[in-house]
Amino acid sequence: MGLYEAVAGMAVQLLETISTYLQLPFFRVSFLDLTVDGHLVLETILLVAIVFLMTQKSYKPDKRSLTEKEIDHLCEEWVPEPLHPPAPSQALARHVPVLDKAGEPWTVADGRKMLNLASMNFLGLIGNAHVQETATAALHKYGVGSCGPRGFYGTIDVHLDLEERLAGFLGVEGCILYSYGLATVASTIPAFCKRGDLIIADEGVGWAMQNGMTLARSTVRYFRHNDMQHLEQLLQQEVAGDHKSTKTDSRRFIAVEALYQCSGQLLPLPELVRLKEKYKFRIIVEESLSFGVLGATGRGISEHYGTPVTNIDIIVAAMGTSLASVGGFCCGSAKVVDHQRLGGMGYCFSASLPPFLASAAMAALDEMEARPNARSLLQANATAFREGMAAHCPALEVQGHAVSPVLLLRVSKAAGGAGGVRDGEDEPALLQKIVDEMREGEDVLVSVPLRSPLDICPLPAGIRVCLSAGHSQDDMLLAAKAFGRATARVLGSASS
């Protein structure tokens, strides 16, 4: 017999004894020859105890003031709780350069002119004269802010104009603006998914989408990165279990990114649409990296594949990449947009996007439509960078799709990366040394993304290189040669 069974047996015996005693019908008091109910005696005792406790005076501690010595002693013993958890050593070790100019292709950081491969300025519109003039004019007209959320006196005409422009540009029924790019997808997902709903997501989605799924409190299952076969297996399992469940009204979504920030890989949209229609799921696609980049006119992944945009139920994107502004937007059917007017927490309870930033985004959209060659320049730069890295820096492996403006660099196996002789080393720290050497020794800005401890993406870290249409092919060759020299110095010192 285990400990649990023994304790349970003793408790049962004790309860039976007490119950038997309380169930005794009578007992006799000899000197009065009275018969009294046992329950009456017990209740009388409890009543007397309650009256006794209620009539007692409350305890008043000594009100003597503490002496100066006692106060000093208490202050010396007091240890305050930290306001935040300690920062990881990786964050403390890295140097964050201070830009003297906006994130243009060539910028000034720490007082030196540097080639900027760290800013997501894909179409080279940061610092564009037309965008800056439009933003300045709107600033003089509307002021700095809009004085409230969209539903409480915070809606300005430029907000409605930008929503209409974006909806027309993408060919959808409606569009809704958010004030902060990171909060766009993190607010959109909880607006449609609640507890009991199902989300099947790619394991490579970024932290913003992960945060949205956490806030939704839905059931989340992950499929292997960009693996449509594994996704179909999970979909089959869910559909096969439908007959066992009595709940049939739960909503089901597939959450993916068009171009993945953590890998630079491209979503196979046609196959995803086929699975969506076969298994009756809805699709949420995050297009922060693909909007303005993919497709002949920059309309994103649906234009890239020639797929009707209506096959995607919800499209979300940040405006800080191709539109050279701040905030984000969500596009889809009129019902999708209208539901978020009251159901999107980031829309309802955040101050609306400053009007001058909405005007800047519209000016950037004008430039995007007026400069169709920007995307071809961006693709040419991506090709030139890959060729330069293959020729001048074979120690670093370039990862990411050919159309992606964001590339990830990792130490190749031949140079001792994953699967090589450096398996025991901290590869992110090694990559950070290369980043530092590029900045200090080569005047080139790149970065290793610092992931939050809450980020559950299993994909390995890498040096992130952000290309721009504002770069030249000579810039790409310069960067590749700089990577070759910096990597040789770091790997040479690490192996010695």
N, C-alpha and C positions, 0 to 999 in steps of 0.2 A: 504494500500500500504506500502510495506516495505521500509527500508532505501535504499536498493540497487536500487529498482525501481525508487524512487524519485531522486536519484543522476543521474541515467541513463537518466531520462526524462529531467532534467535540462541541461545535457550535450548535448542532442539532440537539444534542443531549442537554445542553444548558437551556436552550429555549423550551424544550419539553418539560424540564424541571420547573422552570418559572411558570410556565403555562399551567402545570398541574397544581402548583401552589395557589395561583390566583383563582383557579376554578373550584377551590374548596368552598363549599356552600356556606358553612357557618363555623364559628368557634365560640366557646363559652367563657365568659368572665365570671369566676366562681363567687367573688365577694358581692357581686350585684345580681348574680344569677340571671344575666341578660344574654340574649342571643343576637349577635351583631354580624351583618354581612361583611365578608372579607374585603370586597371591593370598596365598600364604604370607608373602611379603615384606611386603605391605601389612598383613596381620594382625599380624605381628611388630612393625612400627613402631607400630601402634595400642596394642599391649600394653605396649611400652616407655614410650609416652607416658602411659598410665594409671598405671603403676607409679611413674613419675617424679612425677606430680601428687599421688598419694596419699602419697608419702614426704616431701613438702615440709612444712615447719612452717607452721602457720596464721599469718596476718598479725594482729598485735596492734597496734592503734593506740595512740598515745601516751595514757597515762592521766593526764596532767597535768591538774589541776583548773583550771577557768577562774578568771581573776582577777575581782574585783568590777567592774572597768571593762569587761571583756568581757561579763559578765553583764548589766550595765546597757545596753550597746550592743545586745545581742541582744533585750532587752526593748523597747527603743525601736523596733527594726525590726519587731517582731512585730505583725501586724495580724490580729485574730481574725475568723473567718467569722461573719456574722450568724446569729443563732438562728432567724430567720424572714425571709421576703422582705419588702421594704419595703411598707408599707400604701399602698393607692391614695390619691391626693389627695382623692378624693371622701369616703373614710372619715375622713381627718384633718380635713377641713373641717367636717363635720357635728357638731352638738352633740347629745349623748345625754342627755335629761332623766332625772333620778333621781326615781322615784315614792316618795312617802312612804306611800302606801296601795296595796292591790292594784288590779289593773286594772279597777276598777268603772266604770260609765258616767260618773260624775263622780269625779275623783281629785285628789290633791295632788301636783304635780310642781314641783321646784325651789322649794318653799315656797309655791306659789300654787295655788289651786283652778282646775282646768281641765276642760273637756269632753273626755272621752276617746273619740276615734275611731281609736285606734291599736291597741287590744287586741282580740283575737278572743274576745269574751265574748258570743256570739250570743244565748244565752237569759237573760243577765243573772244567772247563777248564781255568779259570782265574788263572794265576800262574803256569799252567802246564809247566813242564820242556821242553818238545818237542816244544811247541808253543813258549816259550820264546827264545829257542836256534835258531829256524827258523827265528824269527823276528830279532834277533841280527845279524845273518848272512846276512839277506837281508839289514839291515841297513848299514852294512859295504860295501856291494856291490853296493847299489843304492843311498845311502845317505838318508837324512830325507824326502825330498819331490820329486815330479815329475816335478816341474817347469812349470806347466800349465794345462789348461783343457784338457780333453781327445781328443778333436778335434784339439788342438793346441800344439803339441809336448808333451802332457802329458800322452800319452798311453805307458805303459811299458809292457814287455812280461808277467809279473805276473798278470797284469789286465786281459789279454786275457786268460791266463791259468785258473784263478779263475772263469771267466765267463763260460768257457767251462766245468769246473768241476761241477759247480752248476747246469748248464743245464743238464748235464748227470746224476747227482745225482737225480734230480727231474723228469727226463724223459720228458723234454720239448725241443722245438726246439732251444730256445735261451735264453740268460740272459744278463742283462746290470747292471753294477755297478754304485752306487752313493756314493758320498764322505761322506754323513751325513745321519744317519739313519732316523732322523725326516723328512728330506727333501725328502726322497724317495717317499713316498705316496703323499706328498704335491706337488711333481713335476709330478708324473705319472698321476694323475687325470686331471690336466689342459692340459696335452699333448693330451688327447683324448676327453675331454669334453669342450665345449665352450658355449657361450651365446646361448640360445635357446634349448640346450640339456637338458635331464632330468636325474636326479640321485635320486633314492629312497634308503635311507640309514637307517640303524638301529640307533635308538636314543642313543644307548650306545657306538657308535664309539668314539675313542679317539680324542684328539685335533689335531693331525697331519692329520688325515683324514678329519676332519672338515675344517682345514685350506686349504687343497687341494680343497675341494668343493667350498670354498669361492673364491679362486683364479680362479677357472674355470668359475665363474659367471653363472653357469648353474642354472636351476630351481631345487631346492632340496625339497624333501618331506621325512618326517621321519615316520617310522612305529615303533610300540611299541617294546621294547627290546626283541629280540628273539621270537617274536610272528609272526609265519608264516601265521596265519589266517588273521591278520591285514595287513600283506604284500600283501596277495592275494587280499584283498579288494581294496587296492590302485592300484594294477596292473589292476584289472578289471575296475576301474574307468578310468584309463588312456587309456586302450584299447577301452572302450565304447565311449570315446570322440574323437577317431580317425576320425570318419566319419564327425565330425563337423569342423575339422581343415583342412585347405588347405595345411599346411606344413607337409609333410610326410617323410622328410629326416633327422629329428633330431635323434641323437644317444641317447640310453637309457641304463643306467647302474643300477645295484644293488650293493651298497657298504656295505661291512660287514667286521667283524674281525672273524678269526677262533676261537681264545680264546680272550675274551674281557678283556682289561686291567682294565676297570672300574667295572667289576663284577666277572670276573673269569669264566663266563659261556661259554659253548661250542656251536658253531654254528651247527644247524641241516642241514648239507650240502646236504644229499640226497633230502630232501624236497625242499631246495632252488634250486637245479638243476632241479627238476620237474617243479617248477614255472617258472624258467628261460626259459626252452624249450617250455612251454605251451604259455607263453606270449611274447616270442621273445625279451628277454632282455639279456644283457651281465653282467658278474659278475666280480667284483673287490674284492679280498679277501686279507686282511692284516694278515700275518702269523708270525709276530715278536715273539709271545709267543708260537706258535705251532711248528715252524720249529725246528727240532732236538729233539722235545719232544713227539709229537704224532706219532703213527704208529710204527710198529715193528722195522723199521730201521731209524726212525726219519724224514721221508719224509713229514710229515705234515698231515693236516686234510684229504686230499684225500686218503692217505694210511690208516689212522685211520678208515675210513668208507669203504674202498675198492672201492672207486669211481675213475674212470679214471681221471687223472690229466687234461686231455684235456677238461673236462667239465668246468673247471675254465678258464676264458678268460685271466685274469691278476692276477698274484701272486706277492705281494710285502712283503718284510720283512727287518727288521734291523739285522745287524750282531753283535750287542752288547749283545745279550742274550745267544744264544747257541754257537756262533762261537768265543766268547771271543776277539772280534776285534771292529772295528769302521766302520761305513758306512752302506750301505744297498744294496739290489738288487731287480730287477724286472724280473720276468720270464714269458714266454708265447710263443706264436708262433713267427716265424721269422719276420712277419710283425709288431707285437707288439713291438718287440725289436728294429728293424731298424727304426721305426717311431720316437722312443725316441732319437736316435742318433742326430737328428736335432730338435726335438720338445720338448725334456725334458729340461726345463730351468735349473734345478739343475744339469743336466749332462753337458749341453753346456757351462754354465757360472760359474762353480765352478772348482777350482783346483782339479785335479783327486786325488783319494785315494792314500795316501803315499804307495809306493811299499812294505815297510816292514809290513804294516797292511794287505795288500792283501796276503802276504806270511803267516802271522800269521793265517789268516782265512783259508787258504788251509791246514795248519798244524792242525788246530782245526777240519777241515772236515776229515782229516786222523784219528785223535783220535776218532771222532764220529763213523766212520766206524769200527775202531779197537776195540771199547769198546761197544758192543751191550747191555751189562748189565747195562749201566749207566741209561737207561730209566726205567728199572725195579727197580733199587735202588731209583730213584726219586719217582716213584709211591709208593714204600714201605714207604718212608719218609712222603709222603703226607698222607697215611693212618695212620701212627703212630702219626702224629701231630693231625689229627682230633680226634683220639681216646683219646689222651692225653688231648686235650682241653675239650672234653666231660666229662672227669673224674675229671679234676683239675680246670677248669675255665668255669663253666656253665653260668657265667654272660656275656660272649662274645659268640656271635653266629658266626659260621664259614660259610661263603658264598663262593660259587665257585664250579665248577664241580669237580668230583672226579679225573679227569685226569689233572686238571690244576695245574701248579707249582706256580701260584700266587693266593693267597687266601685273602679275605677281611673279617675283623672282625668288627662286630658292637655290640653295647650293646643290649642284648636280651630284649624282652618285659618283661620277668619276673623280670629282673634287672632294669627296668625303661627306656628302650630304646624306639624305635619308637612305638607309641601306648601305652606307659606306663606312669609312673608318671613323667618322665623327659622331657615331650614334650616341655615344655617352655624353656629348657636349650639349649645352643649351643652345639649340639652333636659333631661337629668337634673339638671344643675346649676341650671337655671332653676326646675325644679320644687322642688328643695331650698330655694331662696330663698323660694318660696311657703310651704313647710312651716315654715321658720324664722320667717317673718312671722306665720303663723297662731299659732305658739307665743308669740312675744314680744309681738305686737301685739293678738292676739285671744283669748289664753288657750284655744286649742283645740289638742289633740294629734292630729296625723296624721303619716304617715311616707312616705318613698320607699324601697321595699325596696332594700337594698344587695346586689347579686348577687355571688356568688363568681366569681373568674376561671375556675373550672372549670365554671360554669353555661353550657350551650350553648343555652339557650332563646333563640330569635331575636325573641320578642315584645318590643316597646318597653316601657320602664319608665313608670310613672305614679305619681301620688300615691295611696296605698292608703287607703281609708276603710273602717273596720270598724264595722258597725252592730250594735245590740244591742236586744233586747226591753226592756231596762232604760231605754233612752232614751225620751223623750217626743217628740211631734211638734213641740212648741215648741223642743226641743233641735235638731231637724232644721232648722227655720227659722233658728234662731240660727246654726247651722253654715254654712248656705248664704249667709246675709248676710255672715258673717265671711270666707268664701271670696271673695265679691265684692269686699270692701274690700281684703283682702290681695293678691289677684291684680291689682287695679287699681294698687296702689302698686308692686308688683314689675314689672309689665309697663310701667308708665309710666316708672319709673326706668331700665329696660333699654333702652327706645327712645330715651331722651333722650341 
